[in-house]
């Protein structure tokens, strides 16, 4: 009985129409290869079914060909082993999609790590320093999170999605959140709203505090010296509760800015239960432009948060940091945009 021969580098080179040396350089992540050749070679890898020898590759490059997506939280998740909270939120899926749009083409794998305790963070940094992955993309959720500093002090290549809560010499990508919130304020004012409230995220989270500041500052410049505010935690349920409380304290409310789309879905449900028409009685503006915004009824006017682009840039920054550990610390700030739909 004949055993089917496994595809080789030569098969990939023949399929791609390039030399064996070029295929080897692309698969091993060696720089100075024409970017177009990367796509040609990896397409040929897919067609032939060639499986790179990751062990041999790591011996040559001293790299694993893997980067970690680290979600640093303020609580453990032992009671939720399937991480329902994360995978139910469109935010995380958009981040993963953006990362893979870059990493896949470089032949780099993505490993998910979720840590919720100080001991877990210490173990993670130790594992990364010992070569479990070549670097980390970090989503830092707590207001006070030691992980970014632990990574930099441990010499682990890392990029943060969202600015660090404290000054840390770490690469990061972020959105001009204050500008996005100001766009929401201006839109509500342009619609003629006069009694405007806000449902914020936790005030000690950098992105949330920037949105609060940007919204209040924009309204203050137009003569609105007080903005009634309720706080949620970026979940749908918290948005519904916050909207009920906001409406109970401010029954004449005619406009509301909600600091993310999931909370805005909850706010819409609360307004429906209270018999308020959207946008006739109360105009609603969300934040993120996620799938939740399109699924809402009415569809949400929201602030575009280009998470996929930001995550893709974070991946590129991490690969560059892995190649050149001594390069200066970098930041990339994206600009938001108002997406007008039916809710405001």
C-alpha positions in Angstrom: 0.0 0.0 0.0 1.5 3.3 -1.1 1.6 6.2 1.3 0.7 9.6 -0.2 3.7 11.9 -0.3 3.5 15.0 1.9 4.0 18.3 0.1 7.5 19.8 0.2 9.0 23.3 -0.1 9.9 22.4 -3.7 6.2 21.7 -4.4 5.2 25.1 -3.0 8.0 26.8 -5.0 6.8 25.2 -8.2 3.2 26.1 -7.5 4.1 29.7 -6.7 6.6 30.1 -9.6 9.4 31.2 -7.3 12.6 29.7 -5.9 12.8 27.4 -3.0 14.9 30.0 -1.2 12.2 32.6 -1.5 9.6 30.2 -0.1 11.9 29.4 2.8 12.4 33.1 3.5 8.7 33.9 3.5 7.7 30.9 5.7 10.5 31.7 8.2 9.4 35.3 8.4 12.7 36.8 7.2 12.5 40.5 6.3 13.2 42.2 2.9 10.9 39.9 0.9 8.6 41.7 -1.6 5.2 41.9 0.2 3.5 40.7 -3.0 5.5 37.5 -2.8 4.2 36.9 0.7 0.7 36.6 -0.7 1.8 34.5 -3.6 3.7 32.1 -1.4 1.1 31.7 1.3 -1.6 31.1 -1.4 0.6 28.3 -2.8 1.0 26.9 0.7 -2.8 26.7 1.0 -3.2 25.1 -2.5 -0.5 22.4 -1.9 -1.4 21.7 1.7 2.1 22.2 2.8 2.6 22.3 6.6 5.7 24.2 7.7 7.9 22.4 10.2 7.4 24.8 13.1 10.0 23.1 15.2 12.7 23.5 12.5 11.6 27.1 11.9 11.9 27.9 15.6 15.4 26.5 15.8 16.5 28.7 12.9 14.7 31.9 14.0 14.5 31.3 17.8 10.8 32.3 17.5 7.6 30.4 18.0 5.6 31.9 15.1 2.9 32.6 17.7 1.7 35.8 19.4 -0.6 36.0 22.3 -3.8 38.0 22.5 -4.0 38.8 26.2 -7.2 39.9 27.8 -6.3 41.3 31.2 -9.3 41.5 33.4 -10.0 42.5 37.1 -11.7 39.2 37.9 -11.2 35.4 37.4 -13.4 33.5 35.0 -13.4 30.0 36.6 -17.2 30.0 36.6 -17.3 30.8 32.9 -14.8 28.5 31.2 -16.1 29.3 27.7 -15.7 33.0 28.2 -19.2 33.8 27.3 -18.8 37.5 28.3 -16.1 38.1 25.8 -17.5 36.1 22.8 -20.9 37.7 23.3 -19.4 41.2 22.8 -18.8 42.2 19.1 -15.7 44.2 20.3 -13.6 41.1 20.8 -14.6 39.4 17.5 -13.6 42.6 15.6 -10.3 42.7 17.4 -9.5 39.1 16.5 -10.6 39.7 12.9 -8.3 42.7 12.5 -5.3 40.8 14.1 -5.7 37.8 11.8 -5.9 40.0 8.7 -2.2 40.7 9.2 -0.9 37.7 11.1 -2.4 35.1 8.8 -0.4 36.5 5.8 2.8 36.3 7.8 2.2 32.7 8.9 1.8 33.7 12.5 -0.6 32.0 14.9 -2.7 33.7 17.5 -3.1 32.3 21.0 -5.7 33.6 23.4 -4.8 34.2 27.0 -7.1 35.6 29.7 -5.8 36.6 33.1 -7.8 37.9 36.0 -5.5 37.8 39.0 -2.0 39.1 39.9 -0.8 35.5 40.1 -2.1 34.8 36.7 -0.4 37.9 35.3 2.9 36.9 36.8 2.6 33.4 35.3 1.8 34.9 32.0 4.8 37.2 31.9 7.0 34.3 33.0 5.6 32.1 30.2 6.1 34.8 27.6 9.7 35.5 28.8 10.4 31.7 28.5 9.3 31.7 24.9 5.7 30.6 24.9 5.0 33.3 22.3 7.0 35.9 20.5 5.0 38.8 21.9 1.6 40.0 23.1 -1.3 42.1 21.9 -3.0 43.3 25.1 -6.6 44.3 25.9 -6.4 45.8 29.3 -9.8 46.1 31.0 -9.1 47.1 34.7 -8.7 50.8 35.5 -5.5 49.9 37.4 -3.7 47.2 35.6 -0.1 46.2 36.4 0.3 44.0 33.3 1.5 46.6 30.8 4.3 47.6 33.1 5.1 44.0 34.0 5.5 43.2 30.3 7.8 46.1 29.5 9.9 45.5 32.6 10.1 41.9 31.6 11.4 42.7 28.1 8.4 41.1 26.4 7.5 42.7 23.1 3.9 44.0 23.5 1.4 46.4 22.0 -1.7 47.7 23.9 -5.0 48.3 22.2 -6.2 51.5 24.0 -3.9 53.9 25.7 -2.3 52.8 29.0 -4.0 54.0 32.2 -0.7 55.1 33.6 2.5 56.3 31.9 4.2 53.1 30.6 6.8 52.8 27.8 4.6 50.5 25.7 3.5 50.7 22.1 -0.2 51.3 21.7 -3.0 52.1 19.2 -6.0 54.1 20.3 -9.0 56.1 19.2 -9.5 59.8 19.8 -12.4 59.0 22.1 -13.0 62.5 23.3 -13.4 63.7 19.7 -15.9 60.9 19.0 -18.0 61.9 22.1 -17.9 65.5 20.9 -19.3 64.4 17.6 -22.2 62.8 19.4 -22.9 65.9 21.4 -22.8 68.2 18.3 -25.2 65.8 16.5 -27.7 65.8 19.3 -27.6 69.6 19.6 -28.0 70.0 15.8 -31.2 67.9 16.0 -32.5 70.4 18.5 -32.2 68.3 21.7 -32.1 70.5 24.8 -32.3 68.1 27.7 -29.4 65.7 27.0 -28.1 62.9 29.2 -25.4 60.3 29.0 -24.9 56.7 29.9 -21.1 56.3 30.4 -18.8 53.4 31.0 -16.8 53.2 34.2 -15.2 56.6 34.7 -11.8 55.1 35.7 -11.3 53.3 32.4 -9.3 55.5 30.0 -11.5 55.2 27.0 -14.6 55.8 29.1 -13.2 58.8 30.9 -12.1 60.4 27.5 -15.7 59.9 26.2 -17.2 61.5 29.3 -14.8 64.5 29.1 -15.3 65.0 25.4 -19.1 64.9 25.6 -19.3 67.2 28.6 -16.8 69.7 27.2 -18.6 69.9 23.9 -22.0 70.5 25.6 -20.5 73.1 28.0 -19.2 75.1 25.1 -22.7 75.3 23.8 -24.1 76.4 27.2 -25.1 73.1 28.7 -23.4 73.3 32.1 -24.9 70.1 33.5 -25.2 66.6 31.9 -27.2 64.1 33.9 -25.2 60.8 33.8 -25.7 57.2 34.8 -22.9 54.6 34.6 -22.9 51.2 33.0 -20.3 48.5 32.5 -20.5 48.2 28.7 -23.1 45.4 28.8 -26.6 45.5 27.4 -28.2 44.8 30.8 -26.3 47.7 32.4 -27.4 50.0 29.6 -31.1 49.1 30.2 -30.8 49.7 34.0 -28.9 53.0 33.5 -31.5 54.2 31.0 -34.4 53.5 33.4 -32.6 55.4 36.2 -31.7 58.3 33.9 -35.3 58.6 32.7 -36.8 58.3 36.2 -34.6 61.2 37.4 -35.0 63.2 34.1 -38.4 62.6 32.6 -38.1 65.4 30.1 -35.0 63.9 28.6 -34.9 64.3 24.8 -31.5 63.1 23.8 -28.9 60.6 25.2 -25.4 59.6 24.4 -24.6 56.0 25.3 -20.9 55.1 25.5 -21.1 51.9 23.5 -23.5 50.1 21.2 -24.3 47.2 23.5 -25.4 49.5 26.3 -27.4 51.5 23.7 -29.4 48.3 22.8 -30.4 48.1 26.5 -31.2 51.8 26.5 -33.5 51.4 23.5 -35.3 48.5 25.3 -35.8 50.7 28.4 -37.2 53.5 26.3 -39.6 51.2 24.5 -40.8 49.9 27.9 -41.4 53.5 29.0 -43.4 54.2 25.9 -40.9 56.7 24.5 -40.5 56.9 20.7 -37.0 56.9 19.3 -36.0 59.3 17.8 -39.3 61.2 18.1 -39.3 61.6 21.9 -35.7 60.7 22.7 -32.8 60.7 20.2 -30.1 58.0 21.0 -26.4 58.0 19.8 -24.2 55.0 20.5 -20.5 54.4 20.2 -18.5 51.7 18.3 -20.5 51.1 15.0 -20.6 47.4 15.8 -22.9 44.8 14.5 -25.2 45.7 17.4 -25.8 49.1 15.9 -27.1 47.7 12.7 -29.2 45.0 14.5 -30.9 47.7 16.7 -34.4 48.8 16.1 -34.3 51.6 15.0 -30.7 51.2 13.7 -28.3 53.2 15.8 -26.7 56.4 15.0 -23.3 55.8 16.4 -19.6 56.8 16.4 -17.4 54.7 14.2 -14.7 53.0 16.1 -12.4 51.4 13.5 -11.4 48.4 15.7 -10.4 46.1 12.8 -8.0 48.7 11.4 -6.6 49.4 14.9 -6.1 45.7 15.6 -4.4 45.2 12.3 -2.1 48.1 13.0 -1.4 46.7 16.5 -0.3 43.4 14.8 2.0 45.3 12.4 3.5 47.2 15.3 4.1 44.0 17.3 5.8 42.3 14.4 8.0 45.3 14.0 8.8 45.4 17.7 9.8 41.7 17.6 12.2 42.4 14.8 13.6 45.6 16.3 13.3 45.5 20.1 15.3 48.8 20.5 13.0 50.9 18.3 11.4 53.9 20.0 8.0 53.5 21.7 5.2 54.3 19.2 1.6 55.3 19.3 -1.1 55.5 16.5 -4.3 57.4 17.2 -7.3 56.9 14.9 -10.0 59.5 14.2 -13.7 58.6 14.8 -16.6 59.5 12.5 -20.4 59.9 13.1 -22.5 57.2 11.3 -26.1 58.5 11.0 -28.9 56.0 11.1 -32.5 56.0 12.5 -32.1 56.5 16.2 -30.9 60.1 16.1 
